């Protein structure tokens, strides 16, 4: 089953599991749709291009809350995982604290640009990781 947006109960679990003011790294795994699906438009654009729109706009919001992309790359080939579960891009974003991440998500201007993300993706995963300075975080 495709997963694009978090469910409300997942936000509660995130807040409950991560101590306040602890840095957090978000692992993003993306599978792009061949063509973006904008419900309010007939525009034809690839899923990858629609996601690029989102990423360009989202950068400002990530940086405003102190976040930083620490790794990004094309997913080449799975070695372990369910057959057929291939990903296109994977990246890590470090936030100073889970509160900063939530602040970004709750920003109405940020919420407006997520339409590009939703249109772009066929499936995704977003997993919170503890930052044990393995990433070279600040």
VENVENKA-V779733 format. One record per run of one state. SS is the DSSP state (H for helix, E for strand, C for the rest). FROM is the first residue (numbers start at 1). LEN is the number of residues. If there is no record, write none. Layout:
ss=SS from=FROM len=LEN
ss=SS from=FROM len=LEN
This chain:
ss=C from=1 len=7
ss=H from=8 len=10
ss=C from=18 len=6
ss=E from=24 len=9
ss=C from=33 len=2
ss=E from=35 len=1
ss=C from=36 len=10
ss=E from=46 len=1
ss=H from=47 len=18
ss=C from=65 len=3
ss=E from=68 len=7
ss=C from=75 len=14
ss=E from=89 len=7
ss=C from=96 len=2
ss=H from=98 len=9
ss=C from=107 len=1
ss=H from=108 len=13
ss=E from=121 len=10
ss=C from=131 len=8
